[in-house]
Amino acid sequence: GGVDRLKAPLGVTVSPDGACVYVATRNKEPGPGSPGTVVSFSRNLLDGTLTFVGFVEDDAGGVDGIGSAVDVVVSPNSAHVYVAGQQDDAIAVFSQVGCALTFIEAHVDGSGGVDGLRKPEKLAISADGLHVYAAARKTVGTNAVGTVAVFSRALSGALTFVEFEQDGVAGVD
């Protein structure tokens, strides 16, 4: 049926309005150089069947930040999609219309003041849609420790880094 780029899927989500399904995939087996991809489907609200819409891929068409995509979440108003790119140490932001995605921006660990976003694995959006959270790993010396990076979310979907919490620091355990 024309479906493409579903090799090594790692995350899947349904938009809150039920109209779209997004799949985060590495697009090949894990390892260096795994291009990340988000595959989009429209969803029939009556029977749940899917229709392939398309995909966005890291380093193609201006898309960045989704290398080795591992998780995907959708804003409460179904207008924006956020993707964790493990290889890129990043969160990418997309707008969506008719389940098709358009790249807005990427936030990368160590760039523009962003910290605590190394190897992100899971994303969450607060119920009010005002914040995005990323569970990740930060390298401290030769050890990897767990972190939660916090971003505020604008109505435009854009993110602003707020802080990160790290295992073993300031009473976090």
C-alpha angles and dihedrals in degrees: 000000000000095000110154139177099030097129114128099003113192108170135031133180140173118223114248090248089056093232100108139043121199127194123197112210139172087219090221139030116302118278143089115328096024104160111217121228136184113207117203129209132177113226127220104232093209103050104010095239118151132228119199111243102173143268144259120218134199114262093011126107093357094305115143139168101043101095105146092003109210107168140023132191134179127220118251090253090051090235101111137042125204123200130193111221107197097187091047095045086229152117116225123204124213135178117219134211119175088352091298114124130227119192116241107168147321130227113209129195110255094018126103092358095304113145137167094041101109111138097351113207108174136026132198134181122210115247090248090053093234099114140038121203128199126196108210146146126257122199112232110180103313095334132089115220130188120258139178114211117203126209130180114226126220124209087254088062093248117139132222120197112241108171146305133235120214133200111254096019127106094351096310109141 
